[in-house]
Amino acid sequence: MSRDVSAMVQTAASHKWLAWLGVTRAAKKAASPALEKLEELEECIGEMESGSEKLGRI
């Protein structure tokens, strides 16, 4: 999923948005690891949710 997010960041619309916010190249580089961590967190939350559903069905 990190490839999908990276591809999203590379879109023209996101470049315009980042330029509008005045984000520098350094900030763009820092955003990549942050996006990866958010993806990991999202996966963990998804696993926890699916696990809680399994417990609820028992």
Backbone hydrogen bonds, N-H to C=O, Kabsch-Sander energy under -0.5 kcal/mol:
donor,donor_aa,acceptor,acceptor_aa,energy
5,V,1,M,-1.9
6,S,2,S,-2.6
7,A,3,R,-2.5
8,M,4,D,-2.1
9,V,5,V,-2.2
10,Q,6,S,-1.3
11,T,8,M,-1.3
15,H,11,T,-1.9
16,K,12,A,-2.3
17,W,13,A,-2.2
18,L,14,S,-3.0
19,A,15,H,-2.5
20,W,16,K,-2.5
21,L,17,W,-1.9
22,G,18,L,-0.8
22,G,19,A,-0.6
23,V,18,L,-2.6
28,K,24,T,-1.8
29,K,25,R,-2.2
30,A,26,A,-2.0
31,A,27,A,-1.7
32,S,28,K,-1.1
34,A,30,A,-1.3
35,L,31,A,-2.7
36,E,32,S,-2.1
37,K,33,P,-2.3
38,L,34,A,-2.2
39,E,35,L,-2.2
40,E,36,E,-2.2
41,L,37,K,-2.4
42,E,38,L,-2.5
43,E,39,E,-2.5
44,C,40,E,-2.4
45,I,41,L,-2.6
46,G,42,E,-2.4
47,E,43,E,-2.5
48,M,44,C,-2.4
49,E,45,I,-2.7
50,S,46,G,-2.5
51,G,47,E,-2.2
52,S,48,M,-2.4
53,E,49,E,-1.8
54,K,50,S,-1.7
55,L,51,G,-2.0
56,G,52,S,-2.0
57,R,53,E,-1.2
58,I,54,K,-0.8
58,I,55,L,-0.6
